[in-house]
Structure formats: structure tokens, C-alpha cells
Amino acid sequence: MAAAALALIVANGPLWDLYHHTLHAPTGPVLTEKLGPMTAHLWINDGLMAIFFLLVGLEIKREFVDGRLVTWEQRRLPFLAAAAGMAVPAILYLLVSSRAPGLANGWAIPAATDIAFAIGVLALLGKRAPTSLKLFLTTVAIVDDMGAVAIIAVAYTAEINTLALGAAAAVLAAMHVLGKSGVLKLWPYLILAACLWYAILLSGVHATIAGVLAAAMIPVVKTPGAPDAPHSPLHRLEHAIAPWVAFGIVPLFGFANAGVSLAGMGVDDILAPLPLGIAAGLFIGKQIGIFGAVWAAVRFGMASKLRGATWLQIYAVSMLCGIGFTMSLFIGALAFPGQPELIEEAKIGVLLGSLLSAITGYAILRFAPQASDRWQEEAAKQREIAVDGDVQHLEERG
């Protein structure tokens, strides 16, 4: 949050030219003709963000193999919520942005949830947020990340280099063989992951997808109740890179991508079809899609209501899923390549929608009555009734 705020300050002050030049000045080398000479911005978005997606992939695999998404019973509600939480914002975006031509490619921008920011806001509430809400938000965001990865791989890949894609498949096969052979040391997987990243970069598919694919090949040793087990490669790698991603890569990405100049900007610019469509998708579409899916699933018996949470709290968490910051900014840059004006407009929509979702969701959760309070009152009433009954029974017996 601080990095994004700093980027906005720098972008609207005397350091704007230095900020822009530093990020976009060619530094080399030329890794692929499509990208040309590498810049600091490209190294962050195509290089460091692959490590971010590696962490995302590790989290997904851990949850599916050894976590909260092991069974289909556990997966049903997060999958339904995440699917609706991606579809409704995309539809709303298309409806709002249809007033202007050439914006349809941005449909996926409001479909993503930033798991780090959403969990961060929820963490600020401490005990006022029931554990079931935190688990629900985490699992929905992880499934949402899976959808975002699929969208990036399919919707934002224009040309495919089949030779490079074949090389990537060979590297994946080698990693798979290592895993089946019982190799638990991390360094062979990391070397092959670097090769996979370069092959994916050359293939035309966005290089960050390599992070998720590599994560799928990292062996995991099931360790229920002991996620820090030293003999599980996946757990070791996840814990090793998590601090670097959280305190280094994500803030650096935010600083490099959230900087948008607001000079001369008025209400008409904010209400333009692109930023308005993104903001509406994040702030309105997410809450309608996710809360609606949860309500329908409970109403029709497909899932149980979150334990210890009220419907108002569930609604507020659905709103927090509208914080799309990192993933939405990332997809925005992919949706409009070579169109810096539209990328800047997309940033405005992402920041506006994410800010509204964060503030409103936090405020509702902060002041919403807690289910536990009601349970305690009900339990107290039941105890009073039981005591009165016992007293009456004893009096009747003399």
C-alpha cells in the first residue's frame, strides 16, 4: 500500500521524468525480439513477477494436495464463488465499456483478486474477523488466481513459437521425472525452472506462467499439521521465497506500475468508459458475483454457511475480493499492449475500484455484529432456561 502511494506521489511531482525514464530506459539484453531490449519495467513484470507466480503456484498445489482444497466437498464453495466472482465483473465491465470501441480486450482486468491486499485488510480487523472468513477469502483468492493464470495463458497470448513451447514441455517433463525419481533437493528444480522461464518467454506465452508450471512440478510431502516440515521441498521453497515476494517483489511491482499522473484529470476522465468499467467490475461485480454464489449455494443445499460468520460479514468479505490491485494492474498491461494511454486509464480504474472495495469492506466488517456474540447470548438464554427448569423440578420434589 505504501509503495503504491509513493508511486502516485512521485508520478505527480517533479520526479515524474526520472521515474518514467528509469523504468523504461533500455538496459538489455535482448532476450526476445518481441520484447526488444530489456528495461527495468520488463525485468519486474516479466522476470520478478514469475517468482510471484511461483509462490502462487506453490500455494495452489499445497492447498490441493495437503490443505483446504483436498476434497471436492472443500472445493465446491470456493470454486462456485470464484467463478461467479470472475464472470460477473467481466460482464459488468463489458456493459459499461461498450460505450467506447476497442476496450473489449480489458474484460479480465476486474476479474482478478489481489490475495495479499485482501488478506492484509482482513488481518487489520484481528479477532473481529472469524477464522472461517479468513479461510474462505484465502481459498477463493487462490482459485481466483488459478482463473487469472488461465486467462493470461489463453486470452493474452497472440502468437506461439511451437519450437520454444516444445522446449518448455521437455523441461517440464524433466522436472516431472525428477519428482517421480524421489529427488527432494531443490537446486535441480530451480535450475530447470529458470530454463522453463526462458523457453516460455520465447514461446510467446507470458513468461510469468512459467512460475505456476514450475510450482506444479515441485514435490510435496504431505505433512498435516506441520507445514514447516524440512523434508518437504514445496514447503521449504514456499517459506523461503514468501518474505522476498511479500516485502520485495510485490511492493516493487506496485511502485513500478501504480504510478499514474493525475495532472489535469477531472471527473470526466474518471468516469470514462474504461476506468469506470474496471471500477464498477471490481467494486460492484465482485460483491454481487461472490455473495450471490455463496447465498445460492447455501440456499440450494450445495454448501453449508460459513461457521461463525453472519451474512453481513460474508457480504463484506465478498466486497474485499474487489481489491484487484496487483493482478488487475498486471492484466491491464497485457490487455492493451502498445497503448500507454489506455494502460494509464486502466490503472485509474483499478486503483479506484480497489480502494472503494477495501474501505467499504473494512468498514462493514469493523462495525458488523459478530455471530459469536449472538451465540453467547443464545447460549446464556438456554442456560437460564435449564437452570429455571432444574429449580422448578427440585421445588416440585420438595
C-alpha positions as a Markdown table, in Angstrom:
| # | Residue | x | y | z |
|---|---|---|---|---|
| 1 | Met | 0.0 | 0.0 | 0.0 |
| 2 | Ala | 2.8 | 2.4 | 0.9 |
| 3 | Ala | 4.7 | 1.5 | -2.4 |
| 4 | Ala | 1.5 | 2.3 | -4.4 |
| 5 | Ala | 1.0 | 5.5 | -2.6 |
| 6 | Leu | 4.7 | 6.5 | -3.1 |
| 7 | Ala | 4.3 | 5.8 | -6.9 |
| 8 | Leu | 1.3 | 8.1 | -7.1 |
| 9 | Ile | 3.2 | 10.8 | -5.2 |
| 10 | Val | 6.3 | 10.5 | -7.5 |
| 11 | Ala | 4.2 | 10.4 | -10.6 |
| 12 | Asn | 2.5 | 13.7 | -9.7 |
| 13 | Gly | 5.6 | 15.5 | -8.6 |
| 14 | Pro | 8.9 | 16.8 | -10.0 |
| 15 | Leu | 10.4 | 13.4 | -10.1 |
| 16 | Trp | 8.0 | 12.1 | -12.8 |
| 17 | Asp | 10.5 | 12.3 | -15.7 |
| 18 | Leu | 13.2 | 10.4 | -13.6 |
| 19 | Tyr | 10.6 | 7.8 | -12.5 |
| 20 | His | 9.4 | 7.2 | -16.1 |
| 21 | His | 12.9 | 7.2 | -17.6 |
| 22 | Thr | 14.4 | 4.8 | -15.0 |
| 23 | Leu | 11.6 | 2.3 | -15.5 |
| 24 | His | 11.6 | 2.3 | -19.3 |
| 25 | Ala | 15.2 | 3.1 | -20.3 |
| 26 | Pro | 16.7 | 0.1 | -22.4 |
| 27 | Thr | 19.1 | -1.8 | -20.3 |
| 28 | Gly | 19.5 | -5.0 | -22.3 |
| 29 | Pro | 20.0 | -7.7 | -23.2 |
| 30 | Val | 17.5 | -8.6 | -26.0 |
| 31 | Leu | 16.1 | -11.9 | -24.7 |
| 32 | Thr | 13.4 | -12.0 | -27.4 |
| 33 | Glu | 12.7 | -9.9 | -30.5 |
| 34 | Lys | 9.1 | -9.4 | -29.4 |
| 35 | Leu | 10.1 | -7.5 | -26.2 |
| 36 | Gly | 13.3 | -5.9 | -27.6 |
| 37 | Pro | 15.9 | -4.6 | -25.2 |
| 38 | Met | 15.0 | -5.3 | -21.6 |
| 39 | Thr | 14.1 | -2.5 | -19.3 |
| 40 | Ala | 13.7 | -2.2 | -15.5 |
| 41 | His | 9.9 | -2.4 | -16.1 |
| 42 | Leu | 10.2 | -5.6 | -18.2 |
| 43 | Trp | 12.5 | -7.2 | -15.7 |
| 44 | Ile | 10.0 | -6.5 | -12.9 |
| 45 | Asn | 6.9 | -7.5 | -14.9 |
| 46 | Asp | 8.3 | -10.5 | -16.8 |
| 47 | Gly | 11.1 | -11.6 | -14.5 |
| 48 | Leu | 10.4 | -10.9 | -10.9 |
| 49 | Met | 6.7 | -11.5 | -11.3 |
| 50 | Ala | 7.4 | -15.0 | -12.4 |
| 51 | Ile | 8.7 | -15.6 | -8.8 |
| 52 | Phe | 5.4 | -14.1 | -7.5 |
| 53 | Phe | 3.5 | -16.6 | -9.7 |
| 54 | Leu | 5.8 | -19.4 | -8.5 |
| 55 | Leu | 4.6 | -18.6 | -5.0 |
| 56 | Val | 1.0 | -18.5 | -6.2 |
| 57 | Gly | 1.5 | -21.9 | -7.8 |
| 58 | Leu | 3.1 | -23.4 | -4.7 |
| 59 | Glu | 0.1 | -22.2 | -2.6 |
| 60 | Ile | -2.3 | -23.7 | -5.1 |
| 61 | Lys | -0.6 | -27.1 | -5.1 |
| 62 | Arg | -0.3 | -27.1 | -1.3 |
| 63 | Glu | -4.0 | -26.4 | -0.9 |
| 64 | Phe | -5.0 | -29.1 | -3.4 |
| 65 | Val | -2.6 | -31.8 | -2.1 |
| 66 | Asp | -2.2 | -31.0 | 1.6 |
| 67 | Gly | -4.6 | -28.2 | 2.5 |
| 68 | Arg | -8.1 | -26.8 | 2.4 |
| 69 | Leu | -8.9 | -27.9 | -1.1 |
| 70 | Val | -8.1 | -31.6 | -0.9 |
| 71 | Thr | -11.6 | -32.9 | -1.4 |
| 72 | Trp | -14.3 | -31.8 | -3.8 |
| 73 | Glu | -16.5 | -31.1 | -0.8 |
| 74 | Gln | -14.0 | -28.5 | 0.3 |
| 75 | Arg | -13.5 | -27.1 | -3.3 |
| 76 | Arg | -17.2 | -26.7 | -4.2 |
| 77 | Leu | -17.9 | -23.4 | -2.5 |
| 78 | Pro | -14.6 | -21.6 | -3.3 |
| 79 | Phe | -14.9 | -22.7 | -7.0 |
| 80 | Leu | -18.5 | -21.5 | -7.3 |
| 81 | Ala | -17.7 | -18.2 | -5.6 |
| 82 | Ala | -14.5 | -17.6 | -7.6 |
| 83 | Ala | -16.2 | -18.5 | -10.9 |
| 84 | Ala | -19.1 | -16.1 | -10.3 |
| 85 | Gly | -16.7 | -13.5 | -8.9 |
| 86 | Met | -14.8 | -13.5 | -12.2 |
| 87 | Ala | -17.8 | -13.8 | -14.6 |
| 88 | Val | -20.0 | -11.0 | -13.2 |
| 89 | Pro | -17.2 | -8.3 | -13.1 |
| 90 | Ala | -16.2 | -9.2 | -16.6 |
| 91 | Ile | -19.9 | -8.9 | -17.8 |
| 92 | Leu | -20.3 | -5.6 | -16.0 |
| 93 | Tyr | -17.1 | -4.3 | -17.5 |
| 94 | Leu | -18.2 | -5.1 | -21.0 |
| 95 | Leu | -21.6 | -3.5 | -20.4 |
| 96 | Val | -20.1 | -0.3 | -19.1 |
| 97 | Ser | -17.2 | -0.1 | -21.5 |
| 98 | Ser | -19.3 | -0.8 | -24.6 |
| 99 | Arg | -19.9 | 2.9 | -25.0 |
| 100 | Ala | -16.4 | 3.2 | -26.5 |
| 101 | Pro | -14.9 | 0.9 | -29.2 |
| 102 | Gly | -11.6 | -1.0 | -28.7 |
| 103 | Leu | -12.0 | -1.7 | -25.0 |
| 104 | Ala | -13.3 | -5.3 | -25.0 |
| 105 | Asn | -9.9 | -6.8 | -24.5 |
| 106 | Gly | -9.8 | -5.5 | -21.0 |
| 107 | Trp | -12.7 | -7.7 | -19.8 |
| 108 | Ala | -10.4 | -9.7 | -17.5 |
| 109 | Ile | -9.0 | -6.7 | -15.6 |
| 110 | Pro | -11.7 | -6.6 | -12.9 |
| 111 | Ala | -11.9 | -10.4 | -12.7 |
| 112 | Ala | -8.8 | -10.8 | -10.5 |
| 113 | Thr | -8.4 | -10.6 | -6.8 |
| 114 | Asp | -5.2 | -9.5 | -5.0 |
| 115 | Ile | -4.9 | -12.1 | -2.3 |
| 116 | Ala | -2.1 | -10.2 | -0.4 |
| 117 | Phe | -4.0 | -6.9 | -0.2 |
| 118 | Ala | -7.4 | -8.6 | 0.6 |
| 119 | Ile | -5.9 | -10.8 | 3.4 |
| 120 | Gly | -3.9 | -7.8 | 4.7 |
| 121 | Val | -7.1 | -5.7 | 5.1 |
| 122 | Leu | -8.8 | -8.6 | 6.8 |
| 123 | Ala | -5.8 | -9.0 | 9.1 |
| 124 | Leu | -6.2 | -5.4 | 10.3 |
| 125 | Leu | -9.5 | -6.4 | 11.9 |
| 126 | Gly | -7.9 | -9.0 | 14.2 |
| 127 | Lys | -10.4 | -11.1 | 16.1 |
| 128 | Arg | -13.4 | -9.2 | 14.6 |
| 129 | Ala | -12.9 | -11.4 | 11.5 |
| 130 | Pro | -13.9 | -15.0 | 12.2 |
| 131 | Thr | -11.4 | -17.7 | 11.2 |
| 132 | Ser | -13.9 | -19.1 | 8.7 |
| 133 | Leu | -13.9 | -15.8 | 6.8 |
| 134 | Lys | -10.1 | -15.8 | 6.6 |
| 135 | Leu | -10.1 | -19.3 | 5.3 |
| 136 | Phe | -12.9 | -18.6 | 2.8 |
| 137 | Leu | -11.2 | -15.5 | 1.5 |
| 138 | Thr | -7.9 | -17.3 | 1.1 |
| 139 | Thr | -9.4 | -20.3 | -0.8 |
| 140 | Val | -11.5 | -18.1 | -3.1 |
| 141 | Ala | -8.5 | -15.9 | -3.9 |
| 142 | Ile | -6.3 | -18.9 | -4.6 |
| 143 | Val | -9.0 | -20.4 | -7.0 |
| 144 | Asp | -9.3 | -16.9 | -8.5 |
| 145 | Asp | -5.6 | -16.8 | -9.1 |
| 146 | Met | -5.9 | -20.1 | -11.0 |
| 147 | Gly | -8.5 | -18.5 | -13.2 |
| 148 | Ala | -6.3 | -15.4 | -13.7 |
| 149 | Val | -3.4 | -17.6 | -14.7 |
| 150 | Ala | -5.5 | -19.5 | -17.3 |
| 151 | Ile | -6.8 | -16.2 | -18.7 |
| 152 | Ile | -3.3 | -14.8 | -19.1 |
| 153 | Ala | -2.1 | -18.0 | -20.8 |
| 154 | Val | -5.1 | -18.2 | -23.2 |
| 155 | Ala | -6.6 | -14.8 | -23.7 |
| 156 | Tyr | -3.4 | -12.7 | -23.8 |
| 157 | Thr | -1.2 | -14.9 | -26.0 |
| 158 | Ala | -1.2 | -13.7 | -29.6 |
| 159 | Glu | 1.5 | -15.8 | -31.3 |
| 160 | Ile | 3.0 | -19.1 | -30.4 |
| 161 | Asn | 6.5 | -20.3 | -31.1 |
| 162 | Thr | 6.0 | -24.0 | -31.3 |
| 163 | Leu | 9.7 | -24.9 | -31.1 |
| 164 | Ala | 10.1 | -22.9 | -27.8 |
| 165 | Leu | 6.9 | -24.3 | -26.5 |
| 166 | Gly | 8.2 | -27.8 | -27.2 |
| 167 | Ala | 11.4 | -27.0 | -25.3 |
| 168 | Ala | 9.3 | -25.8 | -22.4 |
| 169 | Ala | 7.4 | -29.1 | -22.5 |
| 170 | Ala | 10.7 | -31.0 | -22.4 |
| 171 | Val | 11.9 | -29.1 | -19.4 |
| 172 | Leu | 8.6 | -29.8 | -17.6 |
| 173 | Ala | 8.9 | -33.5 | -18.4 |
| 174 | Ala | 12.4 | -33.5 | -16.9 |
| 175 | Met | 11.1 | -31.8 | -13.7 |
| 176 | His | 8.3 | -34.4 | -13.6 |
| 177 | Val | 10.9 | -37.3 | -13.9 |
| 178 | Leu | 13.0 | -35.8 | -11.1 |
| 179 | Gly | 9.9 | -35.7 | -8.9 |
| 180 | Lys | 8.9 | -39.3 | -9.7 |
| 181 | Ser | 12.5 | -40.4 | -9.0 |
| 182 | Gly | 12.2 | -39.1 | -5.4 |
| 183 | Val | 14.7 | -36.2 | -5.8 |
| 184 | Leu | 14.0 | -33.9 | -2.9 |
| 185 | Lys | 16.9 | -31.4 | -3.3 |
| 186 | Leu | 15.6 | -28.0 | -4.6 |
| 187 | Trp | 18.5 | -26.9 | -6.7 |
| 188 | Pro | 17.9 | -29.1 | -9.8 |
| 189 | Tyr | 14.3 | -27.9 | -9.9 |
| 190 | Leu | 15.3 | -24.3 | -9.6 |
| 191 | Ile | 17.8 | -24.6 | -12.5 |
| 192 | Leu | 15.2 | -26.2 | -14.7 |
| 193 | Ala | 12.6 | -23.6 | -13.6 |
| 194 | Ala | 15.0 | -20.9 | -14.9 |
| 195 | Cys | 15.3 | -22.7 | -18.2 |
| 196 | Leu | 11.5 | -23.1 | -18.3 |
| 197 | Trp | 11.1 | -19.4 | -17.8 |
| 198 | Tyr | 13.3 | -18.6 | -20.8 |
| 199 | Ala | 11.6 | -21.2 | -23.0 |
| 200 | Ile | 8.1 | -19.8 | -22.1 |
| 201 | Leu | 9.4 | -16.2 | -22.7 |
| 202 | Leu | 10.5 | -17.2 | -26.2 |
| 203 | Ser | 7.2 | -19.2 | -26.9 |
| 204 | Gly | 5.0 | -16.1 | -26.9 |
| 205 | Val | 3.1 | -17.2 | -23.8 |
| 206 | His | 3.6 | -14.7 | -20.9 |
| 207 | Ala | 6.8 | -15.7 | -19.1 |
| 208 | Thr | 5.1 | -15.5 | -15.6 |
| 209 | Ile | 3.2 | -18.6 | -16.5 |
| 210 | Ala | 6.5 | -20.5 | -16.0 |
| 211 | Gly | 6.3 | -19.8 | -12.3 |
| 212 | Val | 3.0 | -21.6 | -11.9 |
| 213 | Leu | 4.0 | -24.5 | -14.2 |
| 214 | Ala | 7.3 | -24.9 | -12.3 |
| 215 | Ala | 5.4 | -24.9 | -8.9 |
| 216 | Ala | 3.3 | -27.8 | -10.1 |
| 217 | Met | 6.4 | -29.9 | -10.6 |
| 218 | Ile | 7.9 | -29.2 | -7.1 |
| 219 | Pro | 7.4 | -32.3 | -4.9 |
| 220 | Val | 5.3 | -32.0 | -1.8 |
| 221 | Val | 5.4 | -34.3 | 1.2 |
| 222 | Lys | 2.1 | -34.4 | 2.9 |
| 223 | Thr | 2.6 | -33.1 | 6.4 |
| 224 | Pro | -0.8 | -32.4 | 8.1 |
| 225 | Gly | -0.4 | -30.0 | 11.0 |
| 226 | Ala | 3.3 | -29.4 | 10.2 |
| 227 | Pro | 3.6 | -27.1 | 7.2 |
| 228 | Asp | 7.2 | -26.3 | 8.0 |
| 229 | Ala | 8.4 | -29.9 | 7.7 |
| 230 | Pro | 12.0 | -29.7 | 6.5 |
| 231 | His | 11.8 | -32.8 | 4.3 |
| 232 | Ser | 9.0 | -31.3 | 2.0 |
| 233 | Pro | 10.6 | -29.4 | -0.9 |
| 234 | Leu | 7.4 | -27.5 | -1.7 |
| 235 | His | 7.0 | -26.2 | 1.9 |
| 236 | Arg | 10.7 | -25.3 | 2.1 |
| 237 | Leu | 10.6 | -23.3 | -1.2 |
| 238 | Glu | 7.3 | -21.6 | -0.3 |
| 239 | His | 8.6 | -20.4 | 3.1 |
| 240 | Ala | 12.0 | -19.4 | 1.6 |
| 241 | Ile | 10.5 | -17.1 | -1.1 |
| 242 | Ala | 7.4 | -15.8 | 0.6 |
| 243 | Pro | 9.2 | -12.9 | 2.5 |
| 244 | Trp | 11.0 | -11.8 | -0.6 |
| 245 | Val | 7.7 | -11.8 | -2.6 |
| 246 | Ala | 5.7 | -10.0 | 0.1 |
| 247 | Phe | 8.3 | -7.4 | 1.1 |
| 248 | Gly | 10.3 | -7.1 | -2.1 |
| 249 | Ile | 8.6 | -8.1 | -5.3 |
| 250 | Val | 5.0 | -7.1 | -4.7 |
| 251 | Pro | 5.9 | -3.6 | -3.4 |
| 252 | Leu | 8.4 | -3.1 | -6.2 |
| 253 | Phe | 5.7 | -4.2 | -8.7 |
| 254 | Gly | 3.3 | -1.8 | -7.1 |
| 255 | Phe | 5.8 | 1.1 | -7.3 |
| 256 | Ala | 6.6 | 0.4 | -10.9 |
| 257 | Asn | 3.0 | 0.0 | -12.1 |
| 258 | Ala | 0.8 | 2.2 | -9.9 |
| 259 | Gly | 2.4 | 5.5 | -10.9 |
| 260 | Val | -0.1 | 7.4 | -12.9 |
| 261 | Ser | -0.2 | 11.1 | -13.4 |
| 262 | Leu | -3.4 | 12.8 | -12.3 |
| 263 | Ala | -2.4 | 16.2 | -13.7 |
| 264 | Gly | -5.3 | 17.9 | -15.4 |
| 265 | Met | -7.6 | 15.0 | -14.7 |
| 266 | Gly | -11.2 | 15.7 | -14.0 |
| 267 | Val | -14.4 | 13.9 | -13.2 |
| 268 | Asp | -15.0 | 13.2 | -16.9 |
| 269 | Asp | -11.7 | 11.3 | -17.1 |
| 270 | Ile | -12.5 | 9.1 | -14.1 |
| 271 | Leu | -16.0 | 8.4 | -15.5 |
| 272 | Ala | -14.6 | 7.5 | -18.9 |
| 273 | Pro | -15.8 | 4.0 | -20.1 |
| 274 | Leu | -12.5 | 2.2 | -19.4 |
| 275 | Pro | -11.8 | 3.3 | -15.7 |
| 276 | Leu | -15.5 | 3.3 | -14.9 |
| 277 | Gly | -16.0 | -0.2 | -16.3 |
| 278 | Ile | -13.0 | -1.6 | -14.3 |
| 279 | Ala | -14.0 | 0.2 | -11.1 |
| 280 | Ala | -17.6 | -1.0 | -11.4 |
| 281 | Gly | -16.5 | -4.5 | -12.1 |
| 282 | Leu | -14.3 | -4.6 | -9.0 |
| 283 | Phe | -16.5 | -2.8 | -6.6 |
| 284 | Ile | -19.9 | -3.9 | -7.7 |
| 285 | Gly | -19.4 | -7.0 | -9.8 |
| 286 | Lys | -17.2 | -8.8 | -7.3 |
| 287 | Gln | -19.6 | -8.4 | -4.4 |
| 288 | Ile | -22.6 | -9.4 | -6.5 |
| 289 | Gly | -20.9 | -12.4 | -8.0 |
| 290 | Ile | -19.3 | -13.9 | -4.9 |
| 291 | Phe | -22.0 | -13.1 | -2.4 |
| 292 | Gly | -24.7 | -14.3 | -4.8 |
| 293 | Ala | -22.9 | -17.5 | -5.4 |
| 294 | Val | -22.4 | -18.2 | -1.7 |
| 295 | Trp | -26.1 | -17.4 | -1.0 |
| 296 | Ala | -27.3 | -19.6 | -3.8 |
| 297 | Ala | -25.0 | -22.5 | -2.8 |
| 298 | Val | -26.3 | -22.4 | 0.8 |
| 299 | Arg | -29.9 | -21.8 | -0.3 |
| 300 | Phe | -30.0 | -24.8 | -2.6 |
| 301 | Gly | -28.0 | -27.1 | -0.3 |
| 302 | Met | -24.8 | -27.3 | -2.3 |
| 303 | Ala | -22.7 | -26.0 | 0.6 |
| 304 | Ser | -23.0 | -25.0 | 4.2 |
| 305 | Lys | -23.0 | -21.4 | 5.5 |
| 306 | Leu | -19.6 | -20.3 | 6.9 |
| 307 | Arg | -19.4 | -21.3 | 10.5 |
| 308 | Gly | -19.3 | -18.4 | 13.0 |
| 309 | Ala | -19.9 | -15.7 | 10.3 |
| 310 | Thr | -23.1 | -13.6 | 9.7 |
| 311 | Trp | -24.4 | -12.9 | 6.2 |
| 312 | Leu | -23.3 | -9.3 | 6.6 |
| 313 | Gln | -19.8 | -10.4 | 7.3 |
| 314 | Ile | -19.8 | -12.7 | 4.3 |
| 315 | Tyr | -21.1 | -9.8 | 2.2 |
| 316 | Ala | -18.2 | -7.6 | 3.4 |
| 317 | Val | -15.6 | -10.3 | 2.6 |
| 318 | Ser | -17.2 | -10.6 | -0.9 |
| 319 | Met | -16.5 | -6.9 | -1.2 |
| 320 | Leu | -12.9 | -7.2 | -0.1 |
| 321 | Cys | -12.5 | -9.6 | -3.1 |
| 322 | Gly | -12.9 | -6.5 | -5.2 |
| 323 | Ile | -9.3 | -5.5 | -4.3 |
| 324 | Gly | -7.7 | -6.4 | -7.6 |
| 325 | Phe | -4.5 | -4.3 | -7.3 |
| 326 | Thr | -1.5 | -6.5 | -8.3 |
| 327 | Met | -3.3 | -8.9 | -10.6 |
| 328 | Ser | -5.6 | -6.3 | -12.2 |
| 329 | Leu | -2.7 | -3.9 | -12.9 |
| 330 | Phe | -0.7 | -6.9 | -14.4 |
| 331 | Ile | -3.6 | -7.9 | -16.7 |
| 332 | Gly | -4.2 | -4.3 | -17.6 |
| 333 | Ala | -0.7 | -4.0 | -19.0 |
| 334 | Leu | -1.3 | -7.2 | -21.0 |
| 335 | Ala | -4.7 | -6.2 | -22.3 |
| 336 | Phe | -3.6 | -3.0 | -24.1 |
| 337 | Pro | 0.0 | -3.5 | -25.4 |
| 338 | Gly | 1.4 | -0.5 | -27.1 |
| 339 | Gln | -1.4 | 1.7 | -25.9 |
| 340 | Pro | 0.0 | 3.6 | -22.9 |
| 341 | Glu | -3.0 | 6.0 | -22.7 |
| 342 | Leu | -5.4 | 3.0 | -22.1 |
| 343 | Ile | -3.0 | 1.4 | -19.7 |
| 344 | Glu | -2.9 | 4.6 | -17.6 |
| 345 | Glu | -6.8 | 4.8 | -17.7 |
| 346 | Ala | -6.9 | 1.1 | -16.6 |
| 347 | Lys | -4.6 | 2.0 | -13.6 |
| 348 | Ile | -7.1 | 4.7 | -12.5 |
| 349 | Gly | -10.0 | 2.2 | -12.7 |
| 350 | Val | -8.0 | -0.5 | -10.7 |
| 351 | Leu | -6.9 | 2.0 | -8.0 |
| 352 | Leu | -10.4 | 3.4 | -7.7 |
| 353 | Gly | -12.2 | 0.1 | -7.6 |
| 354 | Ser | -9.7 | -1.5 | -5.2 |
| 355 | Leu | -9.8 | 1.5 | -2.8 |
| 356 | Leu | -13.6 | 1.6 | -2.7 |
| 357 | Ser | -13.7 | -2.2 | -2.1 |
| 358 | Ala | -11.1 | -2.1 | 0.7 |
| 359 | Ile | -12.5 | 0.9 | 2.6 |
| 360 | Thr | -16.2 | -0.2 | 2.3 |
| 361 | Gly | -15.4 | -3.9 | 3.1 |
| 362 | Tyr | -13.3 | -3.0 | 6.1 |
| 363 | Ala | -15.9 | -0.5 | 7.5 |
| 364 | Ile | -18.7 | -3.1 | 7.3 |
| 365 | Leu | -16.6 | -5.8 | 9.0 |
| 366 | Arg | -15.4 | -3.3 | 11.6 |
| 367 | Phe | -18.9 | -2.4 | 12.8 |
| 368 | Ala | -20.9 | -5.6 | 11.9 |
| 369 | Pro | -22.3 | -7.6 | 14.8 |
| 370 | Gln | -20.4 | -10.8 | 15.4 |
| 371 | Ala | -22.1 | -14.1 | 15.2 |
| 372 | Ser | -20.2 | -15.3 | 18.3 |
| 373 | Asp | -21.9 | -12.5 | 20.3 |
| 374 | Arg | -25.3 | -13.8 | 19.3 |
| 375 | Trp | -24.3 | -17.4 | 20.0 |
| 376 | Gln | -23.2 | -16.4 | 23.5 |
| 377 | Glu | -26.5 | -14.6 | 24.2 |
| 378 | Glu | -28.4 | -17.6 | 22.9 |
| 379 | Ala | -26.3 | -20.0 | 25.0 |
| 380 | Ala | -26.9 | -17.8 | 28.1 |
| 381 | Lys | -30.6 | -17.9 | 27.5 |
| 382 | Gln | -30.5 | -21.6 | 27.1 |
| 383 | Arg | -28.6 | -21.9 | 30.4 |
| 384 | Glu | -31.1 | -19.7 | 32.2 |
| 385 | Ile | -34.0 | -21.9 | 30.9 |
| 386 | Ala | -32.2 | -25.0 | 32.0 |
| 387 | Val | -31.5 | -23.6 | 35.5 |
| 388 | Asp | -35.1 | -22.5 | 35.9 |
| 389 | Gly | -36.2 | -25.9 | 34.9 |
| 390 | Asp | -34.0 | -27.6 | 37.4 |
| 391 | Val | -35.1 | -25.3 | 40.2 |
| 392 | Gln | -38.8 | -25.9 | 39.3 |
| 393 | His | -38.2 | -29.7 | 39.3 |
| 394 | Leu | -36.5 | -29.5 | 42.7 |
| 395 | Glu | -39.3 | -27.5 | 44.2 |
| 396 | Glu | -41.9 | -30.0 | 42.9 |
| 397 | Arg | -40.0 | -32.7 | 44.6 |
| 398 | Gly | -39.9 | -30.7 | 47.9 |
